[in-house]
Amino acid sequence: MKATLQFIGHIDTPYTAIEDCPNNVDLNGPLCQLVVHEEFINGLSGLLPGQKILILYWFENTDRNATKQESNNGEELIGTFALRSPHRPNPIGAAVLPIETIDHGVVSVKGLDCLTGTHLLDIKPAILQEDSNKNTK
Ligand SMILES: C[S@@+](CC[C@H](N)C(=O)[O-])C[C@H]1O[C@@H](n2cnc3c(N)ncnc32)[C@H](O)[C@@H]1O
């Protein structure tokens, strides 16, 4: 069975080269913009500044056959599913960050770790275990 994805927009970041991208998100990093395609802008209604969102994005030119790869310390080979590496069968990136602003289909967040122009797959409200624990004493 095959799945079909559609991009809902793209991500603007300061990074134009892979080697300039941070290895992961940084809550205090530079402003980045999720630019949502016109036909999906209505889907942003209900989201609010300050709210944490799960951002899903699509990595390109990656190794989709990698099952084991070097960890950051480069000392051992580790299973792909134990890593946040972009090299994976389905090269989907994920980040949870708070919304800074929302303006005419552009959602600003701080500190994404992807190239500028990266395709945006989805935005969802983040449900964090820590947050839900607060409500279930
Ligand atoms: C380690 S991944 C982590 C991504 C995400 N935070 C996650 O956990 O799924 C981040 C790295 O992916 C690579 N990368 C960023 N944007 C990319 C793109 N558009 N295509 C391919 N690789 C990309 C860069 O090397 C960057 O440092």
The ligand as an SDF file (V2000), in Angstrom:
LIG
                    3D

 27 29  0  0  0  0  0  0  0  0999 V2000
   18.6320   15.8330   13.2290 C   0  0  0  0  0  0  0  0  0  0  0  0
   17.3100   16.4460   12.2120 S   0  0  0  0  0  0  0  0  0  0  0  0
   16.0980   16.7650   13.4780 C   0  0  0  0  0  0  0  0  0  0  0  0
   14.8050   17.2410   12.8540 C   0  0  0  0  0  0  0  0  0  0  0  0
   13.6090   17.2950   13.7730 C   0  0  0  0  0  0  0  0  0  0  0  0
   13.7920   18.2200   14.8720 N   0  0  0  0  0  0  0  0  0  0  0  0
   13.2450   15.9230   14.2840 C   0  0  0  0  0  0  0  0  0  0  0  0
   13.5890   15.6200   15.4260 O   0  0  0  0  0  0  0  0  0  0  0  0
   12.6090   15.1670   13.5570 O   0  0  0  0  0  0  0  0  0  0  0  0
   17.8510   18.0750   11.7710 C   0  0  0  0  0  0  0  0  0  0  0  0
   18.8520   17.9980   10.6570 C   0  0  0  0  0  0  0  0  0  0  0  0
   18.2090   17.6450    9.4310 O   0  0  0  0  0  0  0  0  0  0  0  0
   18.9280   18.1750    8.3320 C   0  0  0  0  0  0  0  0  0  0  0  0
   17.9900   18.9160    7.4730 N   0  0  0  0  0  0  0  0  0  0  0  0
   17.3710   20.0680    7.7850 C   0  0  0  0  0  0  0  0  0  0  0  0
   16.5370   20.4470    6.7890 N   0  0  0  0  0  0  0  0  0  0  0  0
   16.6340   19.5090    5.8350 C   0  0  0  0  0  0  0  0  0  0  0  0
   15.9830   19.3190    4.5760 C   0  0  0  0  0  0  0  0  0  0  0  0
   15.0870   20.1870    4.1090 N   0  0  0  0  0  0  0  0  0  0  0  0
   16.3150   18.2110    3.8580 N   0  0  0  0  0  0  0  0  0  0  0  0
   17.2250   17.3220    4.3230 C   0  0  0  0  0  0  0  0  0  0  0  0
   17.8590   17.4340    5.5140 N   0  0  0  0  0  0  0  0  0  0  0  0
   17.5620   18.5200    6.2670 C   0  0  0  0  0  0  0  0  0  0  0  0
   20.0310   19.0650    8.9020 C   0  0  0  0  0  0  0  0  0  0  0  0
   21.2220   18.3090    8.9160 O   0  0  0  0  0  0  0  0  0  0  0  0
   19.5490   19.3040   10.3410 C   0  0  0  0  0  0  0  0  0  0  0  0
   20.6290   19.5440   11.2060 O   0  0  0  0  0  0  0  0  0  0  0  0
  1  2  1  0
  2  3  1  0
  2 10  1  0
  3  4  1  0
  4  5  1  0
  5  6  1  0
  5  7  1  0
  7  8  2  0
  7  9  1  0
 10 11  1  0
 11 12  1  0
 11 26  1  0
 12 13  1  0
 13 14  1  0
 13 24  1  0
 14 15  1  0
 14 23  1  0
 15 16  2  0
 16 17  1  0
 17 18  1  0
 17 23  2  0
 18 19  1  0
 18 20  2  0
 20 21  1  0
 21 22  2  0
 22 23  1  0
 24 25  1  0
 24 26  1  0
 26 27  1  0
M  CHG  2   2   1   9  -1
M  END
$$$$
